[in-house]
Every structure is written in structure tokens, then in C-alpha cells.
Amino acid sequence: MRRHSKKNVLAVVLLVGVLYFLNFLIAGRIISHEPIPNELTFQGERLVSKESWVERGDYLPLNVTYQVLAGAPSPQQRYLSVGLSSVKRKKGSYLIPTLKSLFLQSSPEERSSMVVVVLLADFDVSWRVTTAVEIKSLKRNYNDAPERVLFRSKQNLDYSFLIHYSAGLGKYYLQLEDDVSSAKNFLSTIRKRVEEQEAKKTTWAMLEFSVLGYIGKLYKSAHLPLLARFLFLFYQEMPCDWLMSRFRDLLTQKEPIIFKPSLFQHMGTYSSFQGTYNKLKDKNFEEGLYSNPSAEVYSDMSTYKKHFPKLAWDAGEGFFWGRSPENGTYLTAVFTEPTVVMGIFVETGSEGKDLLESAQVEIGHDVITTEKGEKSCKEFQSVGTLGNGRFEKLEMDKLYSFSSSCLRIKVTAGQKEWVIIKKIRISTKPSTIPHQTKE
């Protein structure tokens, strides 16, 4: 990875993913130690792909003057540009923790593949300057009332300008808010999901990595000039997240494409609108290291209503609920592709009830079809037992380096109480090692 000097991070503010500390590019020359003036009026040249058909065509111009507060555009396009628009809040600020979360939850390779654009969109000049200084201090290791209509209309314009500026900076564009925390290695997960979506050869305009508002919405950069104009044209009509959904429809993606677990969580409690209290949380967000691969899930335990076995495997609030399990009954997840399992976490019960009292956790290889017509594995190996309804084991690849195709929870003693398997999570790495075979 090429080491950048202290002069290459952008500011409307723009943060290049490799470095977190900022200096200023002003009127084409670098000023490394001069103080920020009280009023910043310098203009930055927007890096826009000239290949965009919207930019080449004779369409409605969106002439916007940007004041560059810190940093410099990257000389080459990154994989992902991340956009945040921030205004002054009456109570507290979440912008710096949000930026720290983005950087700390990313590996050096991931940071080198993205660029972060922060639009300081408040009318208060002193706040903009103060916030730019604060960002600059980040180190490497890190049906409405009239006033509501005014707020959301300005917000639409803010995002329009931000998106317009970001066109061409990355191959894809991720929209965030300034009060979110991110899951570890979120960029790698986004890259994987994009590859999976592209392989389906279906039309998509927006991929969602959070169900909340306009957090975690991913677009193709080629669509950004059009999206910016769309928000600009209809800024007074409806909230930004509604407009984004309409934009998706117009680009012929009729249904939302939402990935779970969510990669971003809303962490703010005070809204940027009049300092009102806001406790929205994404229930599908999981901050840990676990990200289950695609799998089919089977169980011979009697299922209660619609609490199917797959719900324990999928992210979200769903869970498997089974009637009194007998000795030898099981829940088996069969992976779509063999994988090396690095960690396993199993949680059962709810508020101390419906715990699975006696069971062992197993990994298996060599997928077969059983007499019941289910998929399973030919052989299994125990990796441990549940204790107080829970199981967790990390660094498993040091002991079990072979690739696995199944994970099974096998009941070792029957119980009268019903059982809830609330969550099964595994962490994996790409399989480059052949399946385990017996001598």
C-alpha cells in the first residue's frame, strides 16, 4: 500500500481512507501549518467522471459552489465513496464517533479502497470551521409542520449537493448519516454482496445495508448525477428516504434489496431537527465478527407455529422454537459452499427460559442427501458442548483447518421444556484447503 503524505485528504470535508489526519488544499497550494481563516471561500474542483452519460448530455445543470475545508481529491477512483452530510445539533454531535467507527472497523486494505466525503451543511460558518479543525485532529488509529418541511427540504438539497460532488470518486457510493456505528470490515462485506448481486444478472439501483432511513444505501456511481438532480428537483415534495425509494423504482428496481445483518447502526439520541429525541435502532445490526454464509437449515424437532429452524441462522429478531426435544434430535445448517469455520456462537433460551440444556456442537464434511430428502453431512466431529444454553468458540481454524460443509447442534439428553435456539452465528474464511478425508 502506497504511503500518502499529510497533504492528500479532501474537504467539503473529504477524508481519504488511507489517512485520517487532514491538511488543507487552498487555491491549488498546500498550507500545512497555517490557521483556518474565519471565512472559507475557496473553491475545490469536483472530480467527476466524464464518461457519465448524464454529464455528457444536455440536461438540467446543477451548478453548485463547494468550499473545500480540508484535504484533496484522490488522483484515482476508489472502490467506494462514502457520503455524510452533517449540520449543527443543539445537543451533542456524533460526527467524530461516526468517522472513527468507519476507520476503526476497517482494515488498512479496506481503508485504501474508499474515500469519505463529509458535507458540513450548516449555515453557521464558525461551526463549519470548528468542525473542520476537529476532523483534522483525527489520528491514524481511529404531513409535517412548516419548520419540519423546511428542515427536510434543506436536507434533500444537502444530499443532492453531496451526491453530486461524490460522482466519480468511487465505483460505488454509500450514503450514511453522521450518527452511526459500523460493523467490522463492512467494506469487504459490501464488496462480497455486490459481487453476488452482479452475478445474478438482474437490474438493481440501490442495495440496502441498513433498514433505517437513508443509512447504508449503496448506489452505482454512474447513477449519482441523475440521483442528485432528482433530489434537487423534488426537494420540497417528501423526505429524502422516500425520494430515494422512488428513484429506485424509476430505475426499474421494484423491490428493495436488503442485506442482513445490517452493517450500520444508528447511535444518536438527539436529532439534528430541533434537538428532538430519537432512539431509532436497527434490530438487524450485529456488531460482532460473525457473518453467516448462505445455508439450508433442517431440524427434526417439532416446530412451534412459524418459528422455523432457518430463523436461528438468519440475522434479525427471528428464532427457532421447538417443542420438547428428544435425545438425538438435531438442527443442521448445510453451507452452500464449503468453508473454513473460524468461530461459532450459539445462544438459546429467552430471559432464562426455554434453554437447550444438553447438546453438543459439531462440524461436518461431505454433503449427502438423507432418506428424508434432507441435506446433511456424511461425517461430523464434535467441537464442544453447550453450557447454560450457550456455546462460543474462537480461533477454531487452528484446530480444525479443514473446510466444513455443515454445522449441527445435536441434543444429547431429552427435556420436557420447550427450546428456543435464538441465534447461531459463525465466522469463516475462504476455503483453500481440501475437505477432510479419512485414511
BAMITOR-178389 format. One record per residue (C-alpha): z negated, y negated, x; residue number from 0. Coordinates in steps of 0.05 Angstrom, whole numbers. Each point is the difference from the previous one (the first is absolute). Layout:
<rs>
{r {Z; Y; X}; NUM}
...
</rs>
This chain:
<rs>
{r {0; 0; 0}; 0}
{r {20; -67; 30}; 1}
{r {-58; -47; 11}; 2}
{r {11; -68; -32}; 3}
{r {-26; -65; 28}; 4}
{r {-47; -45; -39}; 5}
{r {57; -41; -27}; 6}
{r {33; 49; -47}; 7}
{r {-34; 0; -68}; 8}
{r {27; -38; -60}; 9}
{r {-32; -49; -47}; 10}
{r {15; -24; -70}; 11}
{r {-48; 39; 30}; 12}
{r {38; 61; 28}; 13}
{r {-38; 54; 38}; 14}
{r {42; 47; 42}; 15}
{r {-31; 68; -5}; 16}
{r {-8; 11; 75}; 17}
{r {-48; -59; 11}; 18}
{r {-52; -32; -44}; 19}
{r {-15; -63; 38}; 20}
{r {46; -59; -14}; 21}
{r {29; -60; 35}; 22}
{r {47; -51; -27}; 23}
{r {75; -8; 3}; 24}
{r {14; -73; -16}; 25}
{r {68; -32; -1}; 26}
{r {28; 53; 47}; 27}
{r {-53; -5; 55}; 28}
{r {-64; 39; 12}; 29}
{r {-66; -37; -1}; 30}
{r {-54; 47; 24}; 31}
{r {-62; -42; 2}; 32}
{r {13; -63; -39}; 33}
{r {-42; -10; -64}; 34}
{r {32; 6; -68}; 35}
{r {16; -68; -29}; 36}
{r {-30; -21; -66}; 37}
{r {67; 2; -35}; 38}
{r {51; 53; 19}; 39}
{r {71; -19; -18}; 40}
{r {40; 42; 48}; 41}
{r {53; 44; -29}; 42}
{r {14; 72; 21}; 43}
{r {68; 34; -3}; 44}
{r {-2; 59; -48}; 45}
{r {25; 65; 26}; 46}
{r {49; 24; -53}; 47}
{r {49; 56; 3}; 48}
{r {70; -28; -7}; 49}
{r {24; 67; -26}; 50}
{r {-36; -9; -67}; 51}
{r {52; -7; -55}; 52}
{r {-45; -49; -36}; 53}
{r {-2; -45; 60}; 54}
{r {75; 3; 10}; 55}
{r {17; -12; -73}; 56}
{r {5; -66; -36}; 57}
{r {-66; 6; -38}; 58}
{r {-56; -46; -20}; 59}
{r {-27; -30; 64}; 60}
{r {-75; 5; 14}; 61}
{r {-11; -57; 49}; 62}
{r {-71; 4; 25}; 63}
{r {-33; -36; 58}; 64}
{r {-50; 42; 38}; 65}
{r {-55; -28; 44}; 66}
{r {-11; 47; 58}; 67}
{r {-74; 1; 17}; 68}
{r {-2; 54; 52}; 69}
{r {43; 53; 34}; 70}
{r {74; 14; 8}; 71}
{r {50; 45; -34}; 72}
{r {11; 68; 31}; 73}
{r {67; 4; 36}; 74}
{r {16; 67; -34}; 75}
{r {-10; 28; -69}; 76}
{r {-62; 42; -11}; 77}
{r {-7; 60; -46}; 78}
{r {-47; -37; -47}; 79}
{r {-16; -72; -16}; 80}
{r {-66; -11; -38}; 81}
{r {-8; -63; -42}; 82}
{r {-64; -33; -22}; 83}
{r {-8; -67; -36}; 84}
{r {-68; -33; 4}; 85}
{r {-31; -61; -33}; 86}
{r {-69; -31; 7}; 87}
{r {-54; 35; -41}; 88}
{r {-61; -36; -27}; 89}
{r {-45; 58; 22}; 90}
{r {14; 36; 64}; 91}
{r {64; 24; 33}; 92}
{r {27; 70; 11}; 93}
{r {62; -17; 41}; 94}
{r {-29; 15; 69}; 95}
{r {-32; 67; -21}; 96}
{r {67; 19; -32}; 97}
{r {37; -14; 65}; 98}
{r {-52; 37; 40}; 99}
{r {7; 60; -46}; 100}
{r {75; 1; 8}; 101}
{r {-5; 0; 76}; 102}
{r {-61; 45; 9}; 103}
{r {28; 54; -46}; 104}
{r {66; 2; 39}; 105}
{r {15; 34; 65}; 106}
{r {33; -39; 57}; 107}
{r {67; 33; -17}; 108}
{r {-7; -20; -73}; 109}
{r {-19; -72; 18}; 110}
{r {62; -5; 44}; 111}
{r {42; 20; -61}; 112}
{r {-23; -55; -47}; 113}
{r {-6; -75; -6}; 114}
{r {-50; -36; -45}; 115}
{r {19; -65; -35}; 116}
{r {-57; -43; -28}; 117}
{r {19; -58; -45}; 118}
{r {-56; -51; -3}; 119}
{r {20; -27; -68}; 120}
{r {-56; -49; -17}; 121}
{r {12; -75; -6}; 122}
{r {-62; -14; 42}; 123}
{r {28; -16; 69}; 124}
{r {-68; 5; 35}; 125}
{r {-11; 69; -29}; 126}
{r {68; 22; 25}; 127}
{r {-15; -25; 69}; 128}
{r {-70; 30; 2}; 129}
{r {26; 67; -25}; 130}
{r {55; 1; 52}; 131}
{r {-52; -12; 54}; 132}
{r {-42; 57; -28}; 133}
{r {59; 47; 0}; 134}
{r {16; -21; 71}; 135}
{r {-69; 23; 22}; 136}
{r {14; 72; -21}; 137}
{r {-6; 46; 60}; 138}
{r {40; 62; 17}; 139}
{r {-56; 46; -28}; 140}
{r {9; -18; -65}; 141}
{r {156; -194; -768}; 142}
{r {-38; -48; 43}; 143}
{r {-34; -67; 4}; 144}
{r {41; -57; 30}; 145}
{r {-39; 3; 66}; 146}
{r {14; 75; 4}; 147}
{r {74; -11; -13}; 148}
{r {1; -53; 55}; 149}
{r {-36; 48; 48}; 150}
{r {46; 59; -13}; 151}
{r {63; -44; 2}; 152}
{r {-19; -26; 68}; 153}
{r {-16; 70; 22}; 154}
{r {70; 23; -19}; 155}
{r {30; -57; 40}; 156}
{r {-46; 18; 59}; 157}
{r {25; 72; 0}; 158}
{r {71; -22; -10}; 159}
{r {-4; -43; 63}; 160}
{r {-37; 54; 39}; 161}
{r {50; 54; -19}; 162}
{r {59; -45; 15}; 163}
{r {-28; -14; 69}; 164}
{r {-13; 73; 15}; 165}
{r {71; 23; -16}; 166}
{r {29; 34; 61}; 167}
{r {-65; 5; 39}; 168}
{r {-8; 73; -16}; 169}
{r {41; 56; -29}; 170}
{r {-50; 4; -56}; 171}
{r {-48; -51; -29}; 172}
{r {-72; 14; -24}; 173}
{r {-34; -49; -47}; 174}
{r {-75; -6; 6}; 175}
{r {-55; -48; -21}; 176}
{r {-49; -33; 47}; 177}
{r {-61; 40; -23}; 178}
{r {17; 73; 12}; 179}
{r {-21; 55; 47}; 180}
{r {50; 52; 24}; 181}
{r {-1; 75; 11}; 182}
{r {4; 26; 71}; 183}
{r {71; 7; 27}; 184}
{r {29; -30; -63}; 185}
{r {67; -16; 34}; 186}
{r {11; 73; 20}; 187}
{r {-14; 22; -71}; 188}
{r {48; -53; -28}; 189}
{r {54; 23; 49}; 190}
{r {-9; 72; -22}; 191}
{r {3; -18; -74}; 192}
{r {62; -42; 10}; 193}
{r {35; 57; 36}; 194}
{r {-18; 47; -57}; 195}
{r {26; -49; -52}; 196}
{r {65; -13; 38}; 197}
{r {11; 75; 6}; 198}
{r {1; 5; -77}; 199}
{r {63; -43; -2}; 200}
{r {-25; -37; -61}; 201}
{r {0; -75; -13}; 202}
{r {-65; -37; 15}; 203}
{r {-18; -73; 5}; 204}
{r {-76; 1; 6}; 205}
{r {-49; 52; 26}; 206}
{r {-73; -10; -18}; 207}
{r {-57; 17; 48}; 208}
{r {-53; -29; -46}; 209}
{r {-4; -5; -76}; 210}
{r {-31; -69; 1}; 211}
{r {40; -64; -13}; 212}
{r {48; -15; 56}; 213}
{r {-40; 36; 54}; 214}
{r {38; 52; 41}; 215}
{r {69; -10; -30}; 216}
{r {57; 19; 47}; 217}
{r {71; -27; -3}; 218}
{r {64; 7; 39}; 219}
{r {12; -63; 41}; 220}
{r {71; -3; -27}; 221}
{r {-29; -15; -68}; 222}
{r {-48; -55; 22}; 223}
{r {46; -61; -7}; 224}
{r {15; 22; -71}; 225}
{r {-73; 12; -16}; 226}
{r {-19; -68; 28}; 227}
{r {51; -34; -45}; 228}
{r {-23; 42; -60}; 229}
{r {-73; -23; 9}; 230}
{r {25; -71; 11}; 231}
{r {41; -1; -64}; 232}
{r {-53; 30; -45}; 233}
{r {-64; -26; 33}; 234}
{r {-26; -31; -65}; 235}
{r {14; 59; -45}; 236}
{r {-50; 54; 19}; 237}
{r {-47; 24; 55}; 238}
{r {28; 23; 66}; 239}
{r {-14; 74; -8}; 240}
{r {36; 0; -68}; 241}
{r {60; -34; 31}; 242}
{r {1; 51; 56}; 243}
{r {2; 56; -51}; 244}
{r {57; -34; -37}; 245}
{r {37; -8; 66}; 246}
{r {-8; 75; 12}; 247}
{r {30; 14; -69}; 248}
{r {59; -45; 13}; 249}
{r {16; 38; 63}; 250}
{r {4; 63; -44}; 251}
{r {-66; 32; 21}; 252}
{r {-26; 12; -70}; 253}
{r {-66; 35; 17}; 254}
{r {-52; -21; 52}; 255}
{r {-5; 43; 62}; 256}
{r {-74; 2; 18}; 257}
{r {-28; 38; 59}; 258}
{r {-70; 28; 3}; 259}
{r {-48; -7; 32}; 260}
{r {7; -75; 1}; 261}
{r {4; -32; 69}; 262}
{r {-31; -67; -18}; 263}
{r {-64; -19; -36}; 264}
{r {-19; -66; -31}; 265}
{r {-65; -22; 33}; 266}
{r {-9; -70; -26}; 267}
{r {-50; -19; -54}; 268}
{r {17; -73; -8}; 269}
{r {70; -17; -25}; 270}
{r {43; -55; 30}; 271}
{r {5; -26; -72}; 272}
{r {-58; -48; -10}; 273}
{r {-47; 45; 38}; 274}
{r {-7; 48; -58}; 275}
{r {-32; 69; 9}; 276}
{r {48; 57; 10}; 277}
{r {-22; 72; 13}; 278}
{r {66; 37; -7}; 279}
{r {2; 64; 41}; 280}
{r {55; 52; 10}; 281}
{r {-31; 67; -18}; 282}
{r {55; 36; 38}; 283}
{r {-18; -31; 67}; 284}
{r {-28; 46; 53}; 285}
{r {-21; -32; 65}; 286}
{r {-11; 65; 38}; 287}
{r {45; 39; 46}; 288}
{r {24; 50; -52}; 289}
{r {70; 0; -29}; 290}
{r {18; 64; -36}; 291}
{r {70; 28; 10}; 292}
{r {42; 22; -59}; 293}
{r {-25; 66; -28}; 294}
{r {-2; 46; -61}; 295}
{r {-71; 16; -23}; 296}
{r {-22; 64; -36}; 297}
{r {-66; 27; -26}; 298}
{r {-23; 61; -40}; 299}
{r {-62; -36; -24}; 300}
{r {0; -16; -75}; 301}
{r {21; -73; -6}; 302}
{r {-36; -47; -49}; 303}
{r {49; -42; -41}; 304}
{r {49; -38; 44}; 305}
{r {-41; -2; 64}; 306}
{r {52; 40; 38}; 307}
{r {-8; 25; 72}; 308}
{r {52; -48; 27}; 309}
{r {-44; -59; -18}; 310}
{r {-49; 19; 55}; 311}
{r {56; -5; 51}; 312}
{r {32; -64; -24}; 313}
{r {-29; -69; 15}; 314}
{r {-34; -37; -56}; 315}
{r {-57; 12; -49}; 316}
{r {25; 68; -25}; 317}
{r {-37; 64; 15}; 318}
{r {2; 75; -14}; 319}
{r {-51; 24; -51}; 320}
{r {-8; 75; -8}; 321}
{r {-45; 44; -42}; 322}
{r {-51; 45; 33}; 323}
{r {36; 28; 62}; 324}
{r {-7; 73; 19}; 325}
{r {-5; 30; 69}; 326}
{r {68; 3; 33}; 327}
{r {33; -54; -43}; 328}
{r {38; -53; 38}; 329}
{r {37; -66; 3}; 330}
{r {59; 1; 47}; 331}
{r {45; -57; 24}; 332}
{r {67; 23; 28}; 333}
{r {33; -53; 45}; 334}
{r {73; -17; -10}; 335}
{r {8; 2; 77}; 336}
{r {-44; 35; 52}; 337}
{r {-46; -48; 35}; 338}
{r {-55; -1; 52}; 339}
{r {-65; -16; -37}; 340}
{r {-45; -48; 38}; 341}
{r {-55; -13; -51}; 342}
{r {-24; 25; -68}; 343}
{r {-46; -33; -50}; 344}
{r {-21; 32; -66}; 345}
{r {-47; -32; -51}; 346}
{r {-24; 34; -63}; 347}
{r {-45; -19; -58}; 348}
{r {-16; -65; -35}; 349}
{r {-67; -35; 4}; 350}
{r {-33; 63; 26}; 351}
{r {28; 45; -55}; 352}
{r {57; 51; -2}; 353}
{r {-4; 14; 74}; 354}
{r {37; 58; 30}; 355}
{r {-60; 36; 29}; 356}
{r {31; 55; 42}; 357}
{r {70; 0; 29}; 358}
{r {38; 3; 65}; 359}
{r {58; -43; 23}; 360}
{r {60; 36; 30}; 361}
{r {67; -17; 30}; 362}
{r {60; 47; -4}; 363}
{r {70; 13; 24}; 364}
{r {64; 36; -22}; 365}
{r {14; -21; -72}; 366}
{r {10; 57; -50}; 367}
{r {9; 6; -75}; 368}
{r {-55; 39; -35}; 369}
{r {5; 48; -59}; 370}
{r {-21; -58; -45}; 371}
{r {61; -39; 23}; 372}
{r {-43; -49; 39}; 373}
{r {10; -21; 72}; 374}
{r {-54; 17; 50}; 375}
{r {-7; 21; 73}; 376}
{r {4; 69; 29}; 377}
{r {-61; -9; 44}; 378}
{r {-60; -47; -1}; 379}
{r {-53; -20; 50}; 380}
{r {-67; -30; -17}; 381}
{r {-17; -66; 32}; 382}
{r {-68; -10; -32}; 383}
{r {-43; 0; -63}; 384}
{r {-21; -53; -50}; 385}
{r {-69; -29; 6}; 386}
{r {-31; -35; -59}; 387}
{r {68; -1; -33}; 388}
{r {35; -34; 59}; 389}
{r {41; 18; 61}; 390}
{r {26; -42; 58}; 391}
{r {30; 20; 66}; 392}
{r {38; -43; 50}; 393}
{r {40; 14; 64}; 394}
{r {19; 68; -28}; 395}
{r {64; 0; 41}; 396}
{r {-42; 13; 62}; 397}
{r {-21; 67; -30}; 398}
{r {58; 16; -46}; 399}
{r {62; -27; 35}; 400}
{r {50; 42; -40}; 401}
{r {37; -29; -60}; 402}
{r {-28; 17; -69}; 403}
{r {33; 6; -67}; 404}
{r {-60; 7; -46}; 405}
{r {-71; -25; -12}; 406}
{r {-44; 43; -44}; 407}
{r {-70; -10; -29}; 408}
{r {-26; 70; -17}; 409}
{r {-63; 11; -42}; 410}
{r {-48; 47; 35}; 411}
{r {-52; 6; -55}; 412}
{r {8; -9; -75}; 413}
{r {-38; -54; -37}; 414}
{r {-16; -15; -73}; 415}
{r {8; -75; 9}; 416}
{r {69; -30; -6}; 417}
{r {31; -30; 62}; 418}
{r {35; -65; 16}; 419}
{r {43; -2; 62}; 420}
{r {4; -75; 6}; 421}
{r {39; -10; 63}; 422}
{r {38; 41; 52}; 423}
{r {27; -40; 59}; 424}
{r {32; 21; 65}; 425}
{r {27; -36; 60}; 426}
{r {60; 29; 37}; 427}
{r {47; -10; 57}; 428}
{r {73; 21; 6}; 429}
{r {8; 73; 13}; 430}
{r {35; 16; 66}; 431}
{r {-36; 66; 9}; 432}
{r {24; 65; -32}; 433}
{r {-39; 36; -54}; 434}
{r {-56; 44; 23}; 435}
{r {21; 73; 4}; 436}
{r {-39; 63; 10}; 437}
{r {10; 42; 62}; 438}
</rs>
